[in-house]
Amino acid sequence: MNFRPEPTLSRRGLLSAAGATVVTGCAGGAKPDGTLMVGDQRGGSRVVLSGSGEIEGMPYKLKWAEFPNAAPLLEALSAGAIDTGGGGDSAFIFAIGSHAPIKAIGAQKATGFGPVILVRRDSPIRTLGDLAGKRVATPRGSISHNHVLAVLEAYGQPYDVVRFAFLSPSDGRAALQGGSVDAWAIWDPYAAFAEKQGARILPGKQDLVPGYSFIFGRDGAITEKRPLLADYRRRLFKGWIWANRDHQKYVELMHEATGTPVEILQITTARTTRLPAPIDAAVIAEQQRTADRYLRAGVIAHPIDVRKGFDTSFV
């Protein structure tokens, strides 16, 4: 089995990649200004648009730039290198806190299997309540980082009762296998792959953090390219619905795009549902709880009012 890890680039390299990896999507007689610069992650929006057929017949052009994760994508948005893109909610909170000229204009909610904490098969750790004094690997500021903090809250333990090793997903997997950390907090498909290699998911209090991803738009694009963003958002929503309905075709396309084994993708799609969700008061309140938790834990230095990061006018 091969699971293709995410590449890493320097800050300057990431912004350069935004221009260097741009490729033209489809067009249908677009006007000169009818171009949407779209940031994507491998196996992301482009897959569901292509698989669902929503990429066909667009009255404007798409130009794609691929990023390894949400953080550099949001950085490129803030710098004006792209117009829109998608990513997880935790990374977005940091962008809001830095006053980035970005808004969330659409949401996707994941239900079912969320982030988990894994240990090696022979580990003496049996439940989520046994993490005190342990070293836990996770990407800093990710949904899994948030999950570990929420678990500690749920068990009445202080945040510093664990020692964090802030590592990329691929480095976290290696650290768990090599024994340099006691546990690994991560999400699918990494969790499914680790299970196949013998890791155990710790049982206990779960579903403690929201499972949202967002469609982002830079402020300038929301003003200048609103009809394009609205149409792209509508098509992406339909793509998500298609992916949830036609699991087999979606798995095939994801395998082609990412190299992730089919059996891993079948596991992940079967245990998680991802569908469009409205950006409403409940969603914003969930994000505020995450921002407040990060503040209490010292992950961020100042309070963040997350309402500044949402545009609820796209319906």
MIKOLKOL-980450 format. One record per residue (C-alpha): x, y, z; residue number from 0. Coordinates in pm, 1 decimal, decimal comma, always signed. Each point is the difference from the previous one (the first is absolute). Layout:
BEGIN
+----------+----------+----------+------+
:       c1 :       c2 :       c3 : resi :
+----------+----------+----------+------+
:        X :        Y :        Z :  NUM :
...
+----------+----------+----------+------+
// end
This chain:
BEGIN
+----------+----------+----------+------+
:       c1 :       c2 :       c3 : resi :
+----------+----------+----------+------+
:     +0,0 :     +0,0 :     +0,0 :    0 :
:   +123,0 :   +346,4 :    -83,9 :    1 :
:   -148,0 :   +306,4 :   +160,9 :    2 :
:   +130,5 :   +313,2 :   -164,6 :    3 :
:   +107,1 :   +253,2 :   +267,1 :    4 :
:    -64,6 :   +369,3 :    -35,6 :    5 :
:   +295,4 :   +199,2 :   -132,2 :    6 :
:   +140,1 :   +290,5 :   +195,8 :    7 :
:   +131,5 :   +328,0 :   -138,1 :    8 :
:   +141,3 :   +318,9 :   +140,4 :    9 :
:   -221,5 :   +308,7 :    +32,0 :   10 :
:   +158,5 :   +159,2 :   -307,1 :   11 :
:    -18,9 :   -326,3 :   -189,8 :   12 :
:   -368,7 :    -40,4 :    +78,3 :   13 :
:    -86,2 :   +341,3 :   -138,4 :   14 :
:   +214,1 :    -70,2 :   -306,0 :   15 :
:   -180,5 :   -332,2 :    -43,3 :   16 :
:   -329,0 :   +185,5 :    -14,3 :   17 :
:   +115,0 :   +143,7 :   -329,1 :   18 :
:   +221,0 :   -279,6 :   -125,7 :   19 :
:   -254,7 :   -281,7 :    +28,9 :   20 :
:   -295,6 :   +186,3 :   -144,7 :   21 :
:   -173,5 :   -184,0 :   -281,0 :   22 :
:   -304,5 :    +98,7 :   -200,9 :   23 :
:   -329,8 :   -166,8 :    +70,6 :   24 :
:   -301,0 :     +8,0 :   -228,6 :   25 :
:   -146,9 :   +300,1 :   -174,0 :   26 :
:   -314,5 :    +77,8 :   -190,5 :   27 :
:    +61,9 :   +322,5 :   -188,0 :   28 :
:   +116,2 :   +186,8 :   +310,2 :   29 :
:    +48,3 :   +375,3 :     -4,9 :   30 :
:   +353,0 :   +131,7 :    +57,8 :   31 :
:    -74,4 :    +57,9 :   +366,9 :   32 :
:   -195,1 :   -324,4 :    +34,9 :   33 :
:   +274,3 :   -196,9 :   +174,7 :   34 :
:     -8,4 :   -146,4 :   +349,1 :   35 :
:   +332,9 :    -86,6 :   +161,1 :   36 :
:    -68,3 :   -308,2 :   +214,3 :   37 :
:   +224,4 :   -144,6 :   +268,2 :   38 :
:    -41,7 :   -371,2 :    +62,0 :   39 :
:   +151,3 :   -288,7 :   +191,3 :   40 :
:    +74,1 :   -335,7 :   -158,9 :   41 :
:   -324,5 :   -195,3 :    -29,1 :   42 :
:   -208,9 :   +305,7 :    +84,1 :   43 :
:   -241,3 :   +219,8 :   -191,7 :   44 :
:   +128,1 :    -87,1 :   -344,5 :   45 :
:    -82,6 :   -367,1 :    +50,9 :   46 :
:   -361,2 :    +55,4 :   +104,9 :   47 :
:    -60,4 :   +259,0 :   -273,0 :   48 :
:   +137,6 :   -233,4 :   -265,4 :   49 :
:   -173,2 :   -312,1 :   +128,7 :   50 :
:   -336,8 :   +166,7 :    +31,6 :   51 :
:    +23,9 :   +165,3 :   -342,3 :   52 :
:    -38,6 :   +344,2 :   +156,2 :   53 :
:   +327,2 :   +114,3 :   -152,3 :   54 :
:   -159,7 :    -16,8 :   -343,2 :   55 :
:   -164,9 :   +296,8 :   -167,3 :   56 :
:   +129,7 :   +271,4 :   +229,6 :   57 :
:    -42,1 :   +348,6 :   -151,5 :   58 :
:   +339,1 :   +100,6 :   +142,0 :   59 :
:   +348,2 :   -143,5 :    +36,7 :   60 :
:   +146,1 :   -181,4 :   +296,8 :   61 :
:   +372,0 :    +12,9 :    +69,1 :   62 :
:   +119,1 :   -243,7 :   +263,8 :   63 :
:   +285,3 :    +20,6 :   +248,3 :   64 :
:    +73,1 :   -299,7 :   +223,1 :   65 :
:   +109,8 :    +33,6 :   +362,9 :   66 :
:   +107,4 :   -265,2 :   +253,8 :   67 :
:   -248,4 :   +113,9 :   +267,4 :   68 :
:   -230,9 :   +281,9 :   +108,3 :   69 :
:   +255,7 :   +228,1 :   +166,4 :   70 :
:   +202,6 :    +90,9 :   -313,5 :   71 :
:   -322,2 :    +15,8 :   -203,5 :   72 :
:   -135,5 :   +261,6 :   +240,2 :   73 :
:   +330,8 :   +185,1 :    -18,4 :   74 :
:    -26,0 :    +11,6 :   -379,5 :   75 :
:   -357,7 :   +126,8 :    +29,3 :   76 :
:   +109,7 :   +273,3 :   +236,3 :   77 :
:   +278,7 :    +99,4 :   -237,7 :   78 :
:   -242,2 :    +20,9 :   -294,4 :   79 :
:   +160,7 :   -286,6 :   -192,1 :   80 :
:   -334,5 :   -185,1 :    -25,2 :   81 :
:   -367,4 :    +96,1 :    +26,2 :   82 :
:   -147,7 :   -296,5 :   +181,1 :   83 :
:    +83,3 :   -334,9 :   +154,2 :   84 :
:   -103,7 :   -239,9 :   +270,9 :   85 :
:   +134,1 :   -133,0 :   +326,3 :   86 :
:    -63,9 :    -94,7 :   +359,3 :   87 :
:   -142,9 :   +224,7 :   +265,6 :   88 :
:   +288,9 :     -5,0 :   +246,4 :   89 :
:   +251,4 :   +151,3 :   -243,2 :   90 :
:   -256,4 :   +265,1 :    -90,3 :   91 :
:    -14,7 :   +122,6 :   +359,5 :   92 :
:   +366,1 :    +99,0 :    -21,4 :   93 :
:    -71,6 :   +189,7 :   -322,0 :   94 :
:   -283,8 :   +188,9 :   +167,9 :   95 :
:   +229,0 :    +83,4 :   +289,0 :   96 :
:   +259,0 :   +146,5 :   -237,9 :   97 :
:   -267,0 :   +226,2 :   -159,8 :   98 :
:    +45,6 :   -170,8 :   -336,0 :   99 :
:   -230,3 :   +145,4 :   -271,4 :  100 :
:   -185,7 :   -330,4 :    -33,1 :  101 :
:   -355,2 :   -114,2 :    +67,9 :  102 :
:   -163,9 :   -341,7 :    +21,2 :  103 :
:   -282,3 :     -2,5 :   -255,0 :  104 :
:   -110,6 :   -364,0 :    +17,6 :  105 :
:    +24,1 :   -293,4 :   +239,3 :  106 :
:    +25,6 :   -377,5 :     -2,9 :  107 :
:    -88,0 :   -204,4 :   +307,1 :  108 :
:   +155,6 :   -339,3 :    +66,1 :  109 :
:   -201,5 :   -240,7 :   +212,6 :  110 :
:    +88,0 :   -347,6 :   +119,1 :  111 :
:   +366,7 :    -77,9 :    +52,2 :  112 :
:   +201,5 :   +303,8 :   +113,0 :  113 :
:   +355,1 :    +57,9 :   +123,6 :  114 :
:   +137,7 :   -273,5 :   +225,2 :  115 :
:   +297,5 :    -78,6 :   +220,9 :  116 :
:   +195,7 :   -315,0 :    -80,4 :  117 :
:   +262,1 :   -200,3 :   +185,5 :  118 :
:   +218,1 :   -295,3 :    -94,6 :  119 :
:   -154,3 :   -343,4 :    +37,8 :  120 :
:   +220,4 :    -85,9 :   +299,6 :  121 :
:    -53,4 :   +332,5 :   +178,5 :  122 :
:   -111,8 :    -10,5 :   +366,5 :  123 :
:   -228,5 :   +297,6 :    -70,7 :  124 :
:   -354,9 :   -135,3 :    -11,9 :  125 :
:   -240,6 :   +299,1 :    -17,1 :  126 :
:     -6,5 :   +372,1 :    -69,9 :  127 :
:     -1,0 :    +58,0 :   +374,2 :  128 :
:   +352,2 :   -145,9 :    +29,7 :  129 :
:   +194,4 :   +270,1 :   -185,5 :  130 :
:   +140,5 :   +181,1 :   +305,1 :  131 :
:   +377,5 :    +23,0 :    -19,5 :  132 :
:    +11,4 :   -132,5 :   -357,3 :  133 :
:   +160,1 :   +146,2 :   -311,1 :  134 :
:   -254,2 :    +56,9 :   -278,8 :  135 :
:    +82,1 :    +79,0 :   -363,0 :  136 :
:   -236,2 :   +216,1 :   -205,5 :  137 :
:    +18,3 :   +285,2 :   -252,6 :  138 :
:     -5,7 :   +332,0 :   +187,9 :  139 :
:   -325,7 :   +192,9 :    -32,9 :  140 :
:   -176,2 :   -287,5 :   -176,9 :  141 :
:   -337,4 :   -157,0 :    +74,3 :  142 :
:   +190,9 :   -278,2 :   +176,0 :  143 :
:   +185,4 :   +247,5 :   +221,5 :  144 :
:   -340,5 :   +143,6 :    +88,5 :  145 :
:   -127,4 :   -352,9 :    +63,8 :  146 :
:   +275,9 :    -78,9 :   +251,1 :  147 :
:    -71,1 :   +323,4 :   +189,7 :  148 :
:   -372,4 :    -80,8 :     +3,6 :  149 :
:    +70,2 :   -353,5 :   +127,1 :  150 :
:   +206,9 :   +139,3 :   +287,0 :  151 :
:   -284,9 :   +237,7 :    +86,3 :  152 :
:   -251,9 :   -283,3 :    -10,7 :  153 :
:   +206,0 :   -201,4 :   +249,1 :  154 :
:    +61,9 :   +298,7 :   +226,9 :  155 :
:   +373,8 :    +10,0 :    -68,8 :  156 :
:   +219,0 :   +307,6 :    -55,9 :  157 :
:   +133,8 :    +62,9 :   -349,5 :  158 :
:   +361,6 :    -41,9 :   +110,0 :  159 :
:    -59,1 :   -352,2 :   +129,6 :  160 :
:   +114,9 :   -122,6 :   -342,6 :  161 :
:   +314,8 :    +93,6 :   -188,3 :  162 :
:    -69,5 :    +90,5 :   -361,0 :  163 :
:   +226,2 :    -86,0 :   -291,5 :  164 :
:   -122,6 :   +221,1 :   -282,5 :  165 :
:    +67,6 :   -205,7 :   -311,3 :  166 :
:   -136,6 :    -32,1 :   -352,4 :  167 :
:   -226,0 :   -301,9 :    -61,9 :  168 :
:   +277,1 :   -202,2 :   -162,2 :  169 :
:   +251,8 :    +86,9 :   +273,5 :  170 :
:   -257,9 :    -74,5 :   +269,6 :  171 :
:    -61,0 :   -346,6 :   -142,1 :  172 :
:   +373,7 :    -69,6 :     -4,6 :  173 :
:    +37,4 :   +126,6 :   +357,1 :  174 :
:   -274,3 :   -231,3 :   +123,2 :  175 :
:   +144,7 :   -298,8 :   -181,2 :  176 :
:   +349,5 :    +80,4 :   +124,0 :  177 :
:   -106,7 :    +45,1 :   +361,2 :  178 :
:   +112,0 :   +361,7 :    +42,6 :  179 :
:   -359,0 :    +94,9 :    +91,1 :  180 :
:   -260,3 :   -188,2 :   +201,4 :  181 :
:   -303,3 :    +95,8 :   -206,4 :  182 :
:    -94,7 :   +163,0 :   -329,3 :  183 :
:   -300,3 :   +229,7 :    -46,9 :  184 :
:   -106,9 :     -1,4 :   -363,1 :  185 :
:   -286,9 :    -33,1 :   -246,9 :  186 :
:    -90,8 :   -223,4 :   -293,4 :  187 :
:   +142,5 :   -130,9 :   -226,2 :  188 :
:   +311,8 :     -1,3 :   +218,8 :  189 :
:   -191,7 :   -163,0 :   +285,7 :  190 :
:   -134,7 :   -278,0 :   -221,9 :  191 :
:   +345,8 :    -68,5 :   -139,1 :  192 :
:   +150,3 :    -14,8 :   +350,6 :  193 :
:   -271,2 :   -242,9 :   +109,9 :  194 :
:    +89,4 :   -228,0 :   -290,6 :  195 :
:   +357,0 :     +1,5 :   +126,6 :  196 :
:   -108,5 :   -104,8 :   +348,9 :  197 :
:    -60,7 :   +326,2 :   +187,1 :  198 :
:   -293,3 :    +19,8 :   +243,5 :  199 :
:   -253,4 :   +281,1 :    +27,5 :  200 :
:    -46,2 :    +96,1 :   +364,4 :  201 :
:   -361,6 :    -31,1 :   +114,1 :  202 :
:   -169,4 :   +257,9 :   +219,0 :  203 :
:   -174,7 :   +332,2 :    -38,3 :  204 :
:    -16,5 :    +81,9 :   -370,8 :  205 :
:   -176,9 :   +250,3 :   -229,6 :  206 :
:   +130,9 :   +289,7 :   +206,1 :  207 :
:    +97,5 :   +238,4 :   -281,9 :  208 :
:   -193,6 :   +118,2 :   -306,1 :  209 :
:    +79,3 :   -160,7 :   -333,8 :  210 :
:    -21,4 :   +296,3 :   -235,7 :  211 :
:   +187,6 :   +103,5 :   -309,3 :  212 :
:    -58,5 :   +326,1 :   -181,4 :  213 :
:     +6,3 :   +155,6 :   -344,0 :  214 :
:   +200,3 :   +321,3 :    +27,2 :  215 :
:     -0,2 :   +312,5 :   -210,3 :  216 :
:   +239,4 :   +291,3 :    +18,0 :  217 :
:   -171,3 :   +329,6 :    +66,5 :  218 :
:    +98,2 :   +145,5 :   -338,0 :  219 :
:   -144,4 :   -297,0 :   -187,8 :  220 :
:   -323,1 :    +15,5 :   +200,8 :  221 :
:    -39,1 :   +358,7 :   -120,8 :  222 :
:   +128,9 :    -38,2 :   -355,9 :  223 :
:    -91,8 :   -358,6 :    -90,0 :  224 :
:   -306,6 :    -68,5 :   +208,0 :  225 :
:   -204,9 :   -166,9 :   -280,5 :  226 :
:   +291,1 :   -235,5 :    -74,0 :  227 :
:    +45,9 :    -87,3 :   +367,1 :  228 :
:   -372,9 :    -58,8 :    +43,8 :  229 :
:    -10,9 :   -234,4 :   -299,7 :  230 :
:   +317,3 :   -182,5 :   +104,7 :  231 :
:   -141,8 :    -43,4 :   +351,8 :  232 :
:   -325,9 :   -139,1 :   -138,9 :  233 :
:   +183,2 :   -247,8 :   -222,8 :  234 :
:   +228,8 :   -110,7 :   +282,2 :  235 :
:   -298,6 :    -63,9 :   +225,4 :  236 :
:   -149,2 :   -221,4 :   -271,4 :  237 :
:   +335,9 :   -175,9 :    -31,0 :  238 :
:     +2,8 :    -81,4 :   +371,6 :  239 :
:   -351,0 :   -142,6 :    -26,3 :  240 :
:   +110,8 :   -213,5 :   -295,6 :  241 :
:   +306,7 :   -129,3 :   +188,1 :  242 :
:   -219,5 :   -104,6 :   +291,2 :  243 :
:   -240,7 :   -177,9 :   -233,5 :  244 :
:   +242,3 :   -172,3 :   -241,5 :  245 :
:   +261,2 :   -135,8 :   +239,0 :  246 :
:   +156,9 :   -245,8 :   -242,5 :  247 :
:    +67,6 :   +250,4 :   -276,1 :  248 :
:   +123,1 :   +254,3 :   +253,4 :  249 :
:   +239,7 :   -255,9 :   +148,1 :  250 :
:   +135,6 :    -83,3 :   -345,6 :  251 :
:    +66,2 :   +364,1 :    -81,2 :  252 :
:   +156,0 :    +66,3 :   +339,8 :  253 :
:   +230,0 :   -298,1 :    -47,3 :  254 :
:   +111,6 :   +138,5 :   -336,9 :  255 :
:    +52,1 :   +349,3 :   +140,7 :  256 :
:   +175,6 :    -85,5 :   +326,1 :  257 :
:   +141,2 :   -350,3 :    -27,4 :  258 :
:   -176,6 :    -94,8 :   +323,2 :  259 :
:    -87,1 :   -373,3 :     -3,4 :  260 :
:   -356,8 :    -78,1 :   -103,5 :  261 :
:    -65,5 :   -206,0 :   +313,7 :  262 :
:    +97,3 :   +298,1 :   +219,6 :  263 :
:   -225,7 :   +234,0 :   -194,9 :  264 :
:   -287,4 :   -247,6 :    +24,1 :  265 :
:    +37,9 :     -1,6 :   +378,3 :  266 :
:    +11,8 :   +377,7 :    +29,1 :  267 :
:   -294,9 :    +69,8 :   -229,1 :  268 :
:   -211,8 :   -265,2 :   +172,4 :  269 :
:    +47,3 :   +143,7 :   +348,4 :  270 :
:    -22,3 :   +373,6 :    -71,6 :  271 :
:   -268,4 :   +204,0 :   -174,8 :  272 :
:    +94,1 :   +341,2 :   -139,7 :  273 :
:   -280,3 :   +224,8 :   -122,7 :  274 :
:    -67,0 :   +371,6 :    -52,1 :  275 :
:   -107,0 :   +194,5 :   +308,2 :  276 :
:   -128,4 :   +354,5 :    +47,2 :  277 :
:   +220,9 :   +261,3 :   +160,1 :  278 :
:   -229,7 :    +87,0 :   +286,2 :  279 :
:    +19,7 :   +106,0 :   +363,1 :  280 :
:    +63,0 :   -358,2 :   +113,2 :  281 :
:   +301,1 :    -44,7 :   -230,2 :  282 :
:   +149,8 :   +332,3 :   +104,3 :  283 :
:    -55,1 :    -83,1 :   +368,6 :  284 :
:   +184,3 :   -330,6 :    -46,2 :  285 :
:   +297,0 :   +183,3 :   -150,2 :  286 :
:     -4,3 :   +251,1 :   +284,4 :  287 :
:    +24,5 :   -284,8 :   +249,6 :  288 :
:   +308,0 :   -129,2 :   -180,9 :  289 :
:   +160,7 :   +346,5 :     -1,3 :  290 :
:    -73,7 :    +40,8 :   +369,8 :  291 :
:   +151,2 :   -342,3 :    +74,2 :  292 :
:   +315,4 :    +93,3 :   -190,3 :  293 :
:    +21,8 :   +318,9 :   +205,4 :  294 :
:    -34,7 :   -187,4 :   +329,5 :  295 :
:   +264,8 :   -248,1 :   -110,7 :  296 :
:   +242,9 :   +272,8 :   -106,3 :  297 :
:     -7,9 :   -105,1 :   -365,3 :  298 :
:   -100,4 :   +356,1 :    -92,0 :  299 :
:   +100,7 :   +311,0 :   +193,3 :  300 :
:   -308,5 :   +219,0 :    -34,5 :  301 :
:   -378,7 :    -49,1 :     -9,2 :  302 :
:   -147,2 :    -46,4 :   -348,0 :  303 :
:   -350,4 :    +99,3 :   -105,5 :  304 :
:    -59,4 :   -259,1 :   -271,1 :  305 :
:   -308,4 :   +178,4 :   -135,5 :  306 :
:   +237,5 :   +225,5 :   -192,6 :  307 :
:    +98,3 :   -296,8 :   -212,8 :  308 :
:   -340,9 :    -93,5 :   -138,8 :  309 :
:   -209,6 :   +132,0 :   -288,2 :  310 :
:   -355,2 :   -129,2 :    +41,9 :  311 :
:   -135,4 :   +174,9 :   -310,4 :  312 :
:    +67,9 :   -294,6 :   -234,4 :  313 :
:   -314,7 :   -213,2 :     -3,0 :  314 :
+----------+----------+----------+------+
// end
